[in-house]
């Protein structure tokens, strides 16, 4: 099973409404084969400002290392896109990738272990 951050766990049966569908999902999760890996998908929605996106499964203890490696693999200048879950996207200025890494590194724990 994929390693989750310490702030996320599957609820116990006594912590959820007792509905068959929810209980079935919890039972299915116990036998799920969620492993490390990634998918690459082209963006078919021309309203979005990117050509592709990836979905990545990685053990939580490796998340920052994978993020850092991906960031360092890109061109020298890049822009950070960020948003609160219920807010519009914010587009940062294009800056050197090391500037972005250095500004995010103090928040490694928050970025890798906070479920929000």
Biopython code that builds the backbone (N, CA, C, O; Angstrom):
import numpy as np
from Bio.PDB.StructureBuilder import StructureBuilder

atoms = [
    (1, "UNK", "N", (0.848, -1.192, 0.000)),
    (1, "UNK", "CA", (0.000, 0.000, 0.000)),
    (1, "UNK", "C", (0.882, 1.240, 0.000)),
    (1, "UNK", "O", (1.939, 1.265, 0.631)),
    (2, "UNK", "N", (0.447, 2.239, -0.696)),
    (2, "UNK", "CA", (1.160, 3.500, -0.760)),
    (2, "UNK", "C", (1.222, 4.148, 0.614)),
    (2, "UNK", "O", (0.230, 4.167, 1.343)),
    (3, "UNK", "N", (2.387, 4.679, 0.968)),
    (3, "UNK", "CA", (2.570, 5.340, 2.263)),
    (3, "UNK", "C", (1.917, 6.717, 2.254)),
    (3, "UNK", "O", (2.256, 7.568, 1.431)),
    (4, "UNK", "N", (0.989, 6.928, 3.163)),
    (4, "UNK", "CA", (0.295, 8.210, 3.278)),
    (4, "UNK", "C", (1.013, 9.113, 4.273)),
    (4, "UNK", "O", (1.785, 8.626, 5.098)),
    (5, "UNK", "N", (0.767, 10.435, 4.208)),
    (5, "UNK", "CA", (1.335, 11.322, 5.224)),
    (5, "UNK", "C", (0.705, 11.018, 6.579)),
    (5, "UNK", "O", (-0.393, 10.463, 6.642)),
    (6, "UNK", "N", (1.387, 11.375, 7.660)),
    (6, "UNK", "CA", (0.851, 11.072, 8.993)),
    (6, "UNK", "C", (-0.445, 11.810, 9.310)),
    (6, "UNK", "O", (-1.124, 11.468, 10.278)),
    (7, "UNK", "N", (-0.792, 12.800, 8.525)),
    (7, "UNK", "CA", (-2.014, 13.578, 8.761)),
    (7, "UNK", "C", (-3.236, 13.010, 8.053)),
    (7, "UNK", "O", (-4.336, 13.545, 8.190)),
    (8, "UNK", "N", (-3.052, 11.924, 7.292)),
    (8, "UNK", "CA", (-4.164, 11.328, 6.538)),
    (8, "UNK", "C", (-4.243, 9.843, 6.877)),
    (8, "UNK", "O", (-3.227, 9.149, 6.914)),
    (9, "UNK", "N", (-5.450, 9.370, 7.121)),
    (9, "UNK", "CA", (-5.653, 7.946, 7.358)),
    (9, "UNK", "C", (-7.072, 7.579, 6.947)),
    (9, "UNK", "O", (-7.936, 8.444, 6.799)),
    (10, "UNK", "N", (-7.294, 6.299, 6.768)),
    (10, "UNK", "CA", (-8.631, 5.799, 6.482)),
    (10, "UNK", "C", (-9.446, 5.853, 7.767)),
    (10, "UNK", "O", (-8.954, 5.446, 8.819)),
    (11, "UNK", "N", (-10.669, 6.341, 7.706)),
    (11, "UNK", "CA", (-11.482, 6.394, 8.933)),
    (11, "UNK", "C", (-11.822, 5.000, 9.438)),
    (11, "UNK", "O", (-11.924, 4.041, 8.673)),
    (12, "UNK", "N", (-11.989, 4.924, 10.719)),
    (12, "UNK", "CA", (-12.454, 3.687, 11.344)),
    (12, "UNK", "C", (-13.974, 3.606, 11.196)),
    (12, "UNK", "O", (-14.640, 4.618, 10.980)),
    (13, "UNK", "N", (-14.506, 2.407, 11.314)),
    (13, "UNK", "CA", (-15.949, 2.211, 11.123)),
    (13, "UNK", "C", (-16.794, 3.035, 12.093)),
    (13, "UNK", "O", (-17.901, 3.448, 11.748)),
    (14, "UNK", "N", (-16.288, 3.277, 13.293)),
    (14, "UNK", "CA", (-17.066, 4.040, 14.271)),
    (14, "UNK", "C", (-16.944, 5.561, 14.070)),
    (14, "UNK", "O", (-17.499, 6.334, 14.851)),
    (15, "UNK", "N", (-16.223, 5.986, 13.030)),
    (15, "UNK", "CA", (-16.040, 7.412, 12.755)),
    (15, "UNK", "C", (-16.835, 7.893, 11.544)),
    (15, "UNK", "O", (-16.732, 9.060, 11.166)),
    (16, "UNK", "N", (-17.607, 7.035, 10.947)),
    (16, "UNK", "CA", (-18.332, 7.380, 9.728)),
    (16, "UNK", "C", (-19.802, 7.011, 9.859)),
    (16, "UNK", "O", (-20.178, 6.206, 10.710)),
    (17, "UNK", "N", (-20.633, 7.612, 9.002)),
    (17, "UNK", "CA", (-22.036, 7.171, 8.975)),
    (17, "UNK", "C", (-22.090, 5.712, 8.505)),
    (17, "UNK", "O", (-21.393, 5.334, 7.564)),
    (18, "UNK", "N", (-22.890, 4.926, 9.139)),
    (18, "UNK", "CA", (-22.958, 3.508, 8.784)),
    (18, "UNK", "C", (-23.811, 3.299, 7.536)),
    (18, "UNK", "O", (-24.985, 2.935, 7.610)),
    (19, "UNK", "N", (-23.196, 3.535, 6.418)),
    (19, "UNK", "CA", (-23.842, 3.286, 5.128)),
    (19, "UNK", "C", (-23.076, 2.177, 4.427)),
    (19, "UNK", "O", (-21.846, 2.141, 4.463)),
    (20, "UNK", "N", (-23.800, 1.283, 3.798)),
    (20, "UNK", "CA", (-23.161, 0.146, 3.139)),
    (20, "UNK", "C", (-22.120, 0.583, 2.106)),
    (20, "UNK", "O", (-21.057, -0.029, 2.010)),
    (21, "UNK", "N", (-22.408, 1.624, 1.341)),
    (21, "UNK", "CA", (-21.464, 2.038, 0.290)),
    (21, "UNK", "C", (-20.131, 2.517, 0.890)),
    (21, "UNK", "O", (-19.065, 2.226, 0.349)),
    (22, "UNK", "N", (-20.195, 3.234, 1.982)),
    (22, "UNK", "CA", (-18.973, 3.720, 2.628)),
    (22, "UNK", "C", (-18.204, 2.558, 3.240)),
    (22, "UNK", "O", (-16.984, 2.476, 3.096)),
    (23, "UNK", "N", (-18.901, 1.672, 3.913)),
    (23, "UNK", "CA", (-18.242, 0.506, 4.506)),
    (23, "UNK", "C", (-17.600, -0.372, 3.430)),
    (23, "UNK", "O", (-16.512, -0.911, 3.634)),
    (24, "UNK", "N", (-18.263, -0.514, 2.304)),
    (24, "UNK", "CA", (-17.702, -1.295, 1.196)),
    (24, "UNK", "C", (-16.430, -0.645, 0.659)),
    (24, "UNK", "O", (-15.463, -1.340, 0.345)),
    (25, "UNK", "N", (-16.426, 0.677, 0.554)),
    (25, "UNK", "CA", (-15.236, 1.374, 0.073)),
    (25, "UNK", "C", (-14.063, 1.191, 1.026)),
    (25, "UNK", "O", (-12.930, 1.015, 0.578)),
    (26, "UNK", "N", (-14.310, 1.229, 2.313)),
    (26, "UNK", "CA", (-13.241, 1.013, 3.298)),
    (26, "UNK", "C", (-12.688, -0.405, 3.166)),
    (26, "UNK", "O", (-11.476, -0.610, 3.220)),
    (27, "UNK", "N", (-13.569, -1.371, 2.994)),
    (27, "UNK", "CA", (-13.116, -2.763, 2.835)),
    (27, "UNK", "C", (-12.335, -2.933, 1.535)),
    (27, "UNK", "O", (-11.322, -3.632, 1.515)),
    (28, "UNK", "N", (-12.785, -2.311, 0.456)),
    (28, "UNK", "CA", (-12.074, -2.405, -0.823)),
    (28, "UNK", "C", (-10.683, -1.791, -0.730)),
    (28, "UNK", "O", (-9.739, -2.286, -1.347)),
    (29, "UNK", "N", (-10.555, -0.718, 0.038)),
    (29, "UNK", "CA", (-9.267, -0.049, 0.177)),
    (29, "UNK", "C", (-8.237, -0.976, 0.815)),
    (29, "UNK", "O", (-7.054, -0.919, 0.479)),
    (30, "UNK", "N", (-8.681, -1.817, 1.721)),
    (30, "UNK", "CA", (-7.761, -2.729, 2.410)),
    (30, "UNK", "C", (-7.047, -3.674, 1.442)),
    (30, "UNK", "O", (-5.911, -4.078, 1.690)),
    (31, "UNK", "N", (-7.705, -4.019, 0.355)),
    (31, "UNK", "CA", (-7.101, -4.942, -0.608)),
    (31, "UNK", "C", (-6.630, -4.240, -1.885)),
    (31, "UNK", "O", (-6.174, -4.902, -2.817)),
    (32, "UNK", "N", (-6.732, -2.920, -1.938)),
    (32, "UNK", "CA", (-6.323, -2.177, -3.133)),
    (32, "UNK", "C", (-4.811, -2.264, -3.318)),
    (32, "UNK", "O", (-4.056, -2.269, -2.346)),
    (33, "UNK", "N", (-4.389, -2.332, -4.544)),
    (33, "UNK", "CA", (-2.967, -2.390, -4.876)),
    (33, "UNK", "C", (-2.543, -1.022, -5.420)),
    (33, "UNK", "O", (-2.318, -0.861, -6.620)),
    (34, "UNK", "N", (-2.441, -0.062, -4.535)),
    (34, "UNK", "CA", (-2.024, 1.287, -4.922)),
    (34, "UNK", "C", (-0.512, 1.345, -4.771)),
    (34, "UNK", "O", (0.019, 1.232, -3.666)),
    (35, "UNK", "N", (0.173, 1.521, -5.889)),
    (35, "UNK", "CA", (1.633, 1.479, -5.887)),
    (35, "UNK", "C", (2.199, 2.778, -6.463)),
    (35, "UNK", "O", (1.475, 3.590, -7.039)),
    (36, "UNK", "N", (3.500, 2.951, -6.294)),
    (36, "UNK", "CA", (4.154, 4.127, -6.854)),
    (36, "UNK", "C", (4.126, 4.048, -8.378)),
    (36, "UNK", "O", (4.265, 2.974, -8.962)),
    (37, "UNK", "N", (3.944, 5.195, -9.001)),
    (37, "UNK", "CA", (3.926, 5.278, -10.453)),
    (37, "UNK", "C", (3.351, 6.605, -10.887)),
    (37, "UNK", "O", (3.037, 7.456, -10.055)),
    (38, "UNK", "N", (3.207, 6.788, -12.217)),
    (38, "UNK", "CA", (2.644, 8.039, -12.714)),
    (38, "UNK", "C", (1.919, 7.824, -14.029)),
    (38, "UNK", "O", (2.132, 6.831, -14.725)),
    (39, "UNK", "N", (1.061, 8.774, -14.352)),
    (39, "UNK", "CA", (0.399, 8.814, -15.652)),
    (39, "UNK", "C", (0.688, 10.162, -16.286)),
    (39, "UNK", "O", (0.886, 11.154, -15.584)),
    (40, "UNK", "N", (0.712, 10.199, -17.591)),
    (40, "UNK", "CA", (0.931, 11.413, -18.373)),
    (40, "UNK", "C", (-0.294, 11.590, -19.256)),
    (40, "UNK", "O", (-0.650, 10.688, -20.015)),
    (41, "UNK", "N", (-0.942, 12.748, -19.163)),
    (41, "UNK", "CA", (-2.155, 12.979, -19.940)),
    (41, "UNK", "C", (-2.074, 14.322, -20.654)),
    (41, "UNK", "O", (-1.696, 15.332, -20.061)),
    (42, "UNK", "N", (-2.434, 14.319, -21.930)),
    (42, "UNK", "CA", (-2.499, 15.571, -22.671)),
    (42, "UNK", "C", (-3.738, 16.342, -22.246)),
    (42, "UNK", "O", (-4.779, 15.750, -21.959)),
    (43, "UNK", "N", (-3.625, 17.655, -22.206)),
    (43, "UNK", "CA", (-4.753, 18.513, -21.860)),
    (43, "UNK", "C", (-5.607, 18.714, -23.104)),
    (43, "UNK", "O", (-5.137, 19.285, -24.088)),
    (44, "UNK", "N", (-6.827, 18.264, -23.074)),
    (44, "UNK", "CA", (-7.743, 18.427, -24.208)),
    (44, "UNK", "C", (-8.667, 19.613, -24.017)),
    (44, "UNK", "O", (-9.470, 19.920, -24.899)),
    (45, "UNK", "N", (-8.567, 20.283, -22.879)),
    (45, "UNK", "CA", (-9.395, 21.441, -22.566)),
    (45, "UNK", "C", (-8.600, 22.708, -22.871)),
    (45, "UNK", "O", (-7.708, 23.084, -22.110)),
    (46, "UNK", "N", (-8.919, 23.357, -23.970)),
    (46, "UNK", "CA", (-8.157, 24.528, -24.404)),
    (46, "UNK", "C", (-8.335, 25.742, -23.495)),
    (46, "UNK", "O", (-7.625, 26.736, -23.648)),
    (47, "UNK", "N", (-9.271, 25.673, -22.552)),
    (47, "UNK", "CA", (-9.463, 26.776, -21.602)),
    (47, "UNK", "C", (-8.392, 26.792, -20.512)),
    (47, "UNK", "O", (-8.219, 27.799, -19.826)),
    (48, "UNK", "N", (-7.681, 25.687, -20.352)),
    (48, "UNK", "CA", (-6.665, 25.596, -19.300)),
    (48, "UNK", "C", (-5.290, 25.944, -19.873)),
    (48, "UNK", "O", (-4.994, 25.598, -21.017)),
    (49, "UNK", "N", (-4.452, 26.623, -19.092)),
    (49, "UNK", "CA", (-3.194, 27.165, -19.622)),
    (49, "UNK", "C", (-2.000, 26.198, -19.579)),
    (49, "UNK", "O", (-0.885, 26.620, -19.274)),
    (50, "UNK", "N", (-2.218, 24.910, -19.879)),
    (50, "UNK", "CA", (-1.105, 23.975, -19.918)),
    (50, "UNK", "C", (-1.388, 22.909, -20.963)),
    (50, "UNK", "O", (-2.541, 22.660, -21.318)),
    (51, "UNK", "N", (-0.318, 22.279, -21.454)),
    (51, "UNK", "CA", (-0.424, 21.293, -22.523)),
    (51, "UNK", "C", (-0.651, 19.871, -22.026)),
    (51, "UNK", "O", (-1.236, 19.047, -22.729)),
    (52, "UNK", "N", (-0.192, 19.591, -20.830)),
    (52, "UNK", "CA", (-0.309, 18.239, -20.292)),
    (52, "UNK", "C", (-0.333, 18.304, -18.764)),
    (52, "UNK", "O", (-0.046, 19.342, -18.169)),
    (53, "UNK", "N", (-0.679, 17.180, -18.147)),
    (53, "UNK", "CA", (-0.569, 17.067, -16.702)),
    (53, "UNK", "C", (-0.240, 15.619, -16.355)),
    (53, "UNK", "O", (-0.481, 14.704, -17.142)),
    (54, "UNK", "N", (0.302, 15.437, -15.192)),
    (54, "UNK", "CA", (0.671, 14.106, -14.714)),
    (54, "UNK", "C", (0.023, 13.869, -13.362)),
    (54, "UNK", "O", (-0.177, 14.791, -12.573)),
    (55, "UNK", "N", (-0.297, 12.618, -13.121)),
    (55, "UNK", "CA", (-0.744, 12.193, -11.800)),
    (55, "UNK", "C", (0.338, 11.259, -11.281)),
    (55, "UNK", "O", (0.738, 10.317, -11.965)),
    (56, "UNK", "N", (0.809, 11.526, -10.068)),
    (56, "UNK", "CA", (1.937, 10.771, -9.534)),
    (56, "UNK", "C", (1.558, 10.151, -8.196)),
    (56, "UNK", "O", (1.056, 10.836, -7.305)),
    (57, "UNK", "N", (1.801, 8.855, -8.061)),
    (57, "UNK", "CA", (1.673, 8.152, -6.777)),
    (57, "UNK", "C", (3.082, 7.909, -6.270)),
    (57, "UNK", "O", (3.893, 7.274, -6.944)),
    (58, "UNK", "N", (3.368, 8.409, -5.092)),
    (58, "UNK", "CA", (4.684, 8.197, -4.493)),
    (58, "UNK", "C", (4.496, 8.105, -2.981)),
    (58, "UNK", "O", (3.633, 8.775, -2.415)),
    (59, "UNK", "N", (5.307, 7.275, -2.335)),
    (59, "UNK", "CA", (5.259, 7.212, -0.878)),
    (59, "UNK", "C", (5.518, 8.601, -0.318)),
    (59, "UNK", "O", (6.365, 9.335, -0.829)),
    (60, "UNK", "N", (4.790, 8.961, 0.732)),
    (60, "UNK", "CA", (4.891, 10.303, 1.282)),
    (60, "UNK", "C", (6.314, 10.672, 1.685)),
    (60, "UNK", "O", (6.723, 11.821, 1.516)),
    (61, "UNK", "N", (7.066, 9.726, 2.209)),
    (61, "UNK", "CA", (8.429, 10.024, 2.637)),
    (61, "UNK", "C", (9.339, 10.394, 1.469)),
    (61, "UNK", "O", (10.423, 10.936, 1.686)),
    (62, "UNK", "N", (8.919, 10.112, 0.229)),
    (62, "UNK", "CA", (9.707, 10.440, -0.958)),
    (62, "UNK", "C", (9.150, 11.648, -1.710)),
    (62, "UNK", "O", (9.742, 12.084, -2.697)),
    (63, "UNK", "N", (8.032, 12.187, -1.261)),
    (63, "UNK", "CA", (7.328, 13.223, -2.019)),
    (63, "UNK", "C", (8.180, 14.464, -2.276)),
    (63, "UNK", "O", (8.252, 14.930, -3.413)),
    (64, "UNK", "N", (8.822, 15.006, -1.250)),
    (64, "UNK", "CA", (9.612, 16.224, -1.444)),
    (64, "UNK", "C", (10.778, 15.963, -2.396)),
    (64, "UNK", "O", (11.086, 16.809, -3.236)),
    (65, "UNK", "N", (11.413, 14.832, -2.282)),
    (65, "UNK", "CA", (12.525, 14.484, -3.160)),
    (65, "UNK", "C", (12.076, 14.408, -4.623)),
    (65, "UNK", "O", (12.770, 14.895, -5.515)),
    (66, "UNK", "N", (10.918, 13.800, -4.862)),
    (66, "UNK", "CA", (10.376, 13.717, -6.227)),
    (66, "UNK", "C", (10.021, 15.109, -6.732)),
    (66, "UNK", "O", (10.345, 15.454, -7.869)),
    (67, "UNK", "N", (9.359, 15.914, -5.903)),
    (67, "UNK", "CA", (8.999, 17.276, -6.294)),
    (67, "UNK", "C", (10.246, 18.079, -6.651)),
    (67, "UNK", "O", (10.286, 18.750, -7.683)),
    (68, "UNK", "N", (11.252, 18.007, -5.802)),
    (68, "UNK", "CA", (12.494, 18.755, -6.008)),
    (68, "UNK", "C", (13.190, 18.301, -7.295)),
    (68, "UNK", "O", (13.676, 19.136, -8.057)),
    (69, "UNK", "N", (13.241, 17.018, -7.540)),
    (69, "UNK", "CA", (13.856, 16.499, -8.769)),
    (69, "UNK", "C", (13.118, 16.980, -10.010)),
    (69, "UNK", "O", (13.738, 17.360, -11.003)),
    (70, "UNK", "N", (11.784, 16.961, -9.944)),
    (70, "UNK", "CA", (11.003, 17.451, -11.082)),
    (70, "UNK", "C", (11.253, 18.935, -11.315)),
    (70, "UNK", "O", (11.467, 19.363, -12.449)),
    (71, "UNK", "N", (11.225, 19.712, -10.251)),
    (71, "UNK", "CA", (11.456, 21.151, -10.370)),
    (71, "UNK", "C", (12.822, 21.427, -10.986)),
    (71, "UNK", "O", (12.936, 22.267, -11.878)),
    (72, "UNK", "N", (13.849, 20.741, -10.528)),
    (72, "UNK", "CA", (15.204, 20.978, -11.024)),
    (72, "UNK", "C", (15.412, 20.489, -12.450)),
    (72, "UNK", "O", (16.375, 20.893, -13.103)),
    (73, "UNK", "N", (14.535, 19.635, -12.941)),
    (73, "UNK", "CA", (14.675, 19.122, -14.309)),
    (73, "UNK", "C", (14.161, 20.092, -15.369)),
    (73, "UNK", "O", (14.430, 19.908, -16.556)),
    (74, "UNK", "N", (13.428, 21.117, -14.955)),
    (74, "UNK", "CA", (12.873, 22.075, -15.909)),
    (74, "UNK", "C", (13.856, 23.181, -16.251)),
    (74, "UNK", "O", (14.933, 23.287, -15.664)),
    (75, "UNK", "N", (13.460, 24.002, -17.217)),
    (75, "UNK", "CA", (14.312, 25.097, -17.665)),
    (75, "UNK", "C", (14.637, 26.030, -16.506)),
    (75, "UNK", "O", (14.051, 25.932, -15.428)),
    (76, "UNK", "N", (15.561, 26.918, -16.740)),
    (76, "UNK", "CA", (16.052, 27.789, -15.673)),
    (76, "UNK", "C", (14.973, 28.696, -15.094)),
    (76, "UNK", "O", (14.936, 28.904, -13.882)),
    (77, "UNK", "N", (14.094, 29.241, -15.933)),
    (77, "UNK", "CA", (13.035, 30.108, -15.417)),
    (77, "UNK", "C", (11.704, 29.398, -15.479)),
    (77, "UNK", "O", (11.403, 28.674, -16.428)),
    (78, "UNK", "N", (10.921, 29.620, -14.457)),
    (78, "UNK", "CA", (9.598, 29.002, -14.383)),
    (78, "UNK", "C", (8.687, 29.867, -13.531)),
    (78, "UNK", "O", (9.129, 30.804, -12.866)),
    (79, "UNK", "N", (7.415, 29.533, -13.566)),
    (79, "UNK", "CA", (6.419, 30.250, -12.777)),
    (79, "UNK", "C", (5.696, 29.252, -11.894)),
    (79, "UNK", "O", (5.414, 28.127, -12.307)),
    (80, "UNK", "N", (5.403, 29.667, -10.693)),
    (80, "UNK", "CA", (4.665, 28.829, -9.753)),
    (80, "UNK", "C", (3.183, 29.177, -9.841)),
    (80, "UNK", "O", (2.803, 30.343, -9.733)),
    (81, "UNK", "N", (2.350, 28.156, -10.039)),
    (81, "UNK", "CA", (0.905, 28.336, -10.026)),
    (81, "UNK", "C", (0.403, 27.799, -8.700)),
    (81, "UNK", "O", (0.765, 26.690, -8.306)),
    (82, "UNK", "N", (-0.420, 28.562, -8.009)),
    (82, "UNK", "CA", (-0.861, 28.129, -6.697)),
    (82, "UNK", "C", (-2.247, 28.688, -6.391)),
    (82, "UNK", "O", (-2.666, 29.707, -6.940)),
    (83, "UNK", "N", (-2.942, 27.990, -5.499)),
    (83, "UNK", "CA", (-4.285, 28.429, -5.103)),
    (83, "UNK", "C", (-4.697, 27.690, -3.839)),
    (83, "UNK", "O", (-4.251, 26.574, -3.575)),
    (84, "UNK", "N", (-5.546, 28.332, -3.074)),
    (84, "UNK", "CA", (-6.225, 27.647, -1.986)),
    (84, "UNK", "C", (-7.302, 26.789, -2.637)),
    (84, "UNK", "O", (-7.776, 27.122, -3.724)),
    (85, "UNK", "N", (-7.689, 25.721, -2.013)),
    (85, "UNK", "CA", (-8.611, 24.755, -2.618)),
    (85, "UNK", "C", (-9.909, 25.390, -3.135)),
    (85, "UNK", "O", (-10.464, 24.915, -4.126)),
    (86, "UNK", "N", (-10.396, 26.437, -2.495)),
    (86, "UNK", "CA", (-11.659, 27.054, -2.917)),
    (86, "UNK", "C", (-11.462, 28.403, -3.601)),
    (86, "UNK", "O", (-12.404, 29.190, -3.693)),
    (87, "UNK", "N", (-10.253, 28.680, -4.079)),
    (87, "UNK", "CA", (-9.959, 29.987, -4.666)),
    (87, "UNK", "C", (-9.499, 29.853, -6.114)),
    (87, "UNK", "O", (-9.194, 28.762, -6.595)),
    (88, "UNK", "N", (-9.460, 31.000, -6.791)),
    (88, "UNK", "CA", (-8.948, 31.034, -8.156)),
    (88, "UNK", "C", (-7.443, 30.844, -8.156)),
    (88, "UNK", "O", (-6.772, 31.093, -7.155)),
    (89, "UNK", "N", (-6.921, 30.400, -9.293)),
    (89, "UNK", "CA", (-5.500, 30.161, -9.454)),
    (89, "UNK", "C", (-4.729, 31.478, -9.430)),
    (89, "UNK", "O", (-5.174, 32.484, -9.983)),
    (90, "UNK", "N", (-3.568, 31.455, -8.781)),
    (90, "UNK", "CA", (-2.641, 32.585, -8.794)),
    (90, "UNK", "C", (-1.451, 32.197, -9.652)),
    (90, "UNK", "O", (-0.955, 31.073, -9.566)),
    (91, "UNK", "N", (-0.994, 33.121, -10.475)),
    (91, "UNK", "CA", (0.121, 32.870, -11.374)),
    (91, "UNK", "C", (1.301, 33.719, -10.939)),
    (91, "UNK", "O", (1.245, 34.948, -10.985)),
    (92, "UNK", "N", (2.374, 33.057, -10.516)),
    (92, "UNK", "CA", (3.566, 33.772, -10.088)),
    (92, "UNK", "C", (4.345, 34.308, -11.270)),
    (92, "UNK", "O", (4.103, 33.932, -12.417)),
    (93, "UNK", "N", (5.272, 35.181, -10.979)),
    (93, "UNK", "CA", (6.153, 35.722, -12.010)),
    (93, "UNK", "C", (7.173, 34.649, -12.403)),
    (93, "UNK", "O", (7.480, 33.758, -11.612)),
    (94, "UNK", "N", (7.691, 34.742, -13.623)),
    (94, "UNK", "CA", (8.751, 33.839, -14.042)),
    (94, "UNK", "C", (10.042, 34.247, -13.360)),
    (94, "UNK", "O", (10.496, 35.384, -13.483)),
    (95, "UNK", "N", (10.627, 33.299, -12.638)),
    (95, "UNK", "CA", (11.880, 33.532, -11.921)),
    (95, "UNK", "C", (12.761, 32.295, -12.078)),
    (95, "UNK", "O", (12.312, 31.265, -12.581)),
    (96, "UNK", "N", (14.004, 32.401, -11.649)),
    (96, "UNK", "CA", (14.934, 31.281, -11.671)),
    (96, "UNK", "C", (14.378, 30.138, -10.815)),
    (96, "UNK", "O", (13.815, 30.370, -9.745)),
    (97, "UNK", "N", (14.541, 28.916, -11.295)),
    (97, "UNK", "CA", (13.978, 27.762, -10.567)),
    (97, "UNK", "C", (14.532, 27.638, -9.149)),
    (97, "UNK", "O", (13.843, 27.131, -8.263)),
    (98, "UNK", "N", (15.756, 28.087, -8.923)),
    (98, "UNK", "CA", (16.323, 28.019, -7.576)),
    (98, "UNK", "C", (15.616, 28.993, -6.632)),
    (98, "UNK", "O", (15.517, 28.733, -5.433)),
    (99, "UNK", "N", (15.128, 30.110, -7.166)),
    (99, "UNK", "CA", (14.365, 31.058, -6.349)),
    (99, "UNK", "C", (13.078, 30.397, -5.864)),
    (99, "UNK", "O", (12.695, 30.545, -4.703)),
    (100, "UNK", "N", (12.416, 29.671, -6.756)),
    (100, "UNK", "CA", (11.193, 28.972, -6.372)),
    (100, "UNK", "C", (11.506, 27.883, -5.351)),
    (100, "UNK", "O", (10.826, 27.774, -4.331)),
    (101, "UNK", "N", (12.522, 27.084, -5.619)),
    (101, "UNK", "CA", (12.891, 26.023, -4.678)),
    (101, "UNK", "C", (13.232, 26.603, -3.306)),
    (101, "UNK", "O", (12.767, 26.098, -2.284)),
    (102, "UNK", "N", (14.032, 27.647, -3.282)),
    (102, "UNK", "CA", (14.429, 28.247, -2.003)),
    (102, "UNK", "C", (13.242, 28.865, -1.256)),
    (102, "UNK", "O", (13.238, 28.904, -0.026)),
    (103, "UNK", "N", (12.241, 29.347, -1.992)),
    (103, "UNK", "CA", (11.073, 29.926, -1.319)),
    (103, "UNK", "C", (10.131, 28.844, -0.783)),
    (103, "UNK", "O", (9.402, 29.084, 0.179)),
    (104, "UNK", "N", (10.139, 27.662, -1.395)),
    (104, "UNK", "CA", (9.259, 26.578, -0.959)),
    (104, "UNK", "C", (9.900, 25.661, 0.083)),
    (104, "UNK", "O", (9.198, 25.073, 0.905)),
    (105, "UNK", "N", (11.213, 25.540, 0.053)),
    (105, "UNK", "CA", (11.895, 24.578, 0.930)),
    (105, "UNK", "C", (11.581, 24.746, 2.422)),
    (105, "UNK", "O", (11.476, 23.737, 3.119)),
    (106, "UNK", "N", (11.425, 25.973, 2.948)),
    (106, "UNK", "CA", (11.069, 26.094, 4.368)),
    (106, "UNK", "C", (9.701, 25.478, 4.711)),
    (106, "UNK", "O", (9.399, 25.254, 5.883)),
    (107, "UNK", "N", (8.892, 25.211, 3.706)),
    (107, "UNK", "CA", (7.541, 24.683, 3.920)),
    (107, "UNK", "C", (7.419, 23.219, 3.493)),
    (107, "UNK", "O", (6.325, 22.750, 3.176)),
    (108, "UNK", "N", (8.532, 22.508, 3.484)),
    (108, "UNK", "CA", (8.546, 21.108, 3.056)),
    (108, "UNK", "C", (7.500, 20.281, 3.801)),
    (108, "UNK", "O", (6.721, 19.562, 3.176)),
    (109, "UNK", "N", (7.476, 20.377, 5.108)),
    (109, "UNK", "CA", (6.533, 19.580, 5.904)),
    (109, "UNK", "C", (5.098, 19.936, 5.558)),
    (109, "UNK", "O", (4.270, 19.047, 5.356)),
    (110, "UNK", "N", (4.796, 21.223, 5.488)),
    (110, "UNK", "CA", (3.437, 21.654, 5.189)),
    (110, "UNK", "C", (3.014, 21.192, 3.785)),
    (110, "UNK", "O", (1.880, 20.751, 3.595)),
    (111, "UNK", "N", (3.903, 21.289, 2.822)),
    (111, "UNK", "CA", (3.570, 20.927, 1.445)),
    (111, "UNK", "C", (3.439, 19.425, 1.246)),
    (111, "UNK", "O", (2.717, 18.982, 0.353)),
    (112, "UNK", "N", (4.118, 18.644, 2.056)),
    (112, "UNK", "CA", (4.084, 17.204, 1.851)),
    (112, "UNK", "C", (3.178, 16.447, 2.820)),
    (112, "UNK", "O", (2.824, 15.296, 2.567)),
    (113, "UNK", "N", (2.801, 17.092, 3.933)),
    (113, "UNK", "CA", (2.034, 16.348, 4.926)),
    (113, "UNK", "C", (0.686, 16.955, 5.276)),
    (113, "UNK", "O", (-0.096, 16.330, 5.992)),
    (114, "UNK", "N", (0.397, 18.143, 4.796)),
    (114, "UNK", "CA", (-0.893, 18.765, 5.084)),
    (114, "UNK", "C", (-1.879, 18.378, 4.000)),
    (114, "UNK", "O", (-1.680, 18.697, 2.828)),
    (115, "UNK", "N", (-2.932, 17.697, 4.385)),
    (115, "UNK", "CA", (-3.928, 17.222, 3.424)),
    (115, "UNK", "C", (-4.661, 18.314, 2.668)),
    (115, "UNK", "O", (-5.309, 18.036, 1.659)),
    (116, "UNK", "N", (-4.570, 19.547, 3.134)),
    (116, "UNK", "CA", (-5.209, 20.660, 2.443)),
    (116, "UNK", "C", (-4.198, 21.446, 1.652)),
    (116, "UNK", "O", (-4.552, 22.427, 0.999)),
]
sb = StructureBuilder()
sb.init_structure("model")
sb.init_model(0)
sb.init_chain("A")
sb.init_seg("    ")
for serial, (resi, resn, name, xyz) in enumerate(atoms, 1):
    if name == "N":
        sb.init_residue(resn, " ", resi, " ")
    sb.init_atom(name, np.array(xyz, "f"), 0.0, 1.0, " ", f" {name:<3s}", serial, name[0])
structure = sb.get_structure()
